[in-house]
Amino acid sequence: MRNGKCVIKNYPCSNYMAHLLSWMIAEDLSLDDILEKPFYHPTLEEGLRTAFKHARRQLE
């Protein structure tokens, strides 16, 4: 975040990440649903998976 705005657009895979996030939102997936999906190694998505795991822990 920079000045309260997401700066993911600076990453080469930002369109792909935006697609993943919008797909998760459109499907109304819970954190548990998301974390049941495969995350491939090593990828930027693993960082997203870690963030979802932290979010789930905070909600418990």
VENBELQUI-V7688 format. One line per field, one symbol per residue. phi: phi as a letter, one per 20 degrees, with the letter a starting at -180 (. if undefined). A space follows every 10 residues. Layout:
# VENBELQUI-V7688
phi=???
This chain:
# VENBELQUI-V7688
phi=.clmdfdfff egeffffffg ffffffelfe gfgffeffce debfffffff ffffffffef
